[in-house]
Amino acid sequence: MGQNPANKYTPEFRRETADYVIASGRPITECCRELGLNSKTVNDWVLKRRRELGETAPGPSGDQAAELRSARKRIRELEMENEFLKKAAAFFARTQG
């Protein structure tokens, strides 16, 4: 029988791996490929370590969040305009032909 995954790695190894991933700033999948580890497992370790350190999930700050909301709103507006123009083009194509 195989080894229990919960006991496979020591707590120190998990903490050091999570610290390495956090400090590197690289994607978890890239670090896992380098270390030969499962990205799902390491992701759990990183989330736990960030909670221990009191970090929140990385995300846009105040100005960036406002800019992101504005960009998403503009994208929705442009998608609606595009949909309207497609329908208008189809309508005029029918009346012309």
Helices and strands as residue ranges (DSSP letters): H 5-8, H 11-24, H 28-35, H 39-53, H 62-96
